[in-house]
C-alpha cells in the first residue's frame, strides 16, 4: 500500500521521518520537496482514487466522447 502525506509544519518533518524509518514494515521510497512535483503527485493520486471509486461503482467518470465534446 502506498500513502502520500503532506506535512505542513516543516519543523516536524525530521522527527516524523525518523519515526517512520524506525518501523521495520515501512519503507520511505521518496521525499518530494518541489512544490510543482508535489502538486503533480497529488493530482495523480487523486486520479487513481477516482478510477478505484469508479471500478467500485461509487463514482461516475466521463467517457472520452464526453470529454472531447466539452472541448
C-alpha positions in Angstrom: 0.0 0.0 0.0 1.2 3.5 -0.9 0.3 6.5 1.2 1.1 10.1 0.3 1.3 12.6 3.1 1.5 16.3 3.2 3.3 17.6 6.3 2.5 21.3 6.8 4.9 22.1 9.6 8.5 21.9 8.3 9.9 21.8 11.8 8.1 18.4 12.4 9.4 16.7 9.2 12.7 15.4 10.6 11.0 13.9 13.6 8.3 12.3 11.5 10.7 10.8 9.1 12.9 9.4 11.9 9.8 7.8 13.4 8.6 6.3 10.1 12.1 5.0 9.3 12.3 3.3 12.7 9.4 1.0 11.7 10.7 -2.2 10.0 7.5 -2.6 8.0 7.7 0.9 6.4 10.0 1.9 3.5 10.4 5.5 2.6 10.7 5.4 -1.2 10.9 9.1 -2.0 10.7 12.6 -0.4 9.4 15.3 -2.6 10.2 18.9 -1.7 9.5 20.6 -5.1 6.1 22.2 -4.9 5.3 21.6 -8.6 6.2 17.9 -8.4 4.2 17.7 -5.2 1.1 19.0 -6.9 1.5 16.7 -9.8 1.8 13.7 -7.5 -1.3 14.8 -5.6 -3.3 15.1 -8.8 -2.1 11.7 -10.0 -3.1 10.1 -6.6 -6.5 11.8 -6.9 -7.0 10.4 -10.4 -6.1 6.9 -9.3 -8.5 7.2 -6.4 -11.2 8.3 -8.8 -10.6 5.3 -11.0 -10.7 3.0 -8.0 -14.1 4.6 -6.9 -15.4 4.2 -10.5 -14.4 0.5 -10.5 -16.3 0.1 -7.2 -19.4 1.8 -8.8 -19.2 4.7 -6.3 -18.3 7.4 -8.9 -19.3 8.1 -12.5 -16.5 9.2 -14.7 -16.9 10.9 -18.1 -16.3 9.0 -21.3 -13.7 10.1 -23.8 -16.5 11.2 -26.1 -17.9 13.4 -23.3 -14.5 15.0 -22.7 -14.0 15.7 -26.4 -17.5 17.2 -26.6 -16.6 19.7 -23.9 -13.7 21.0 -25.9 
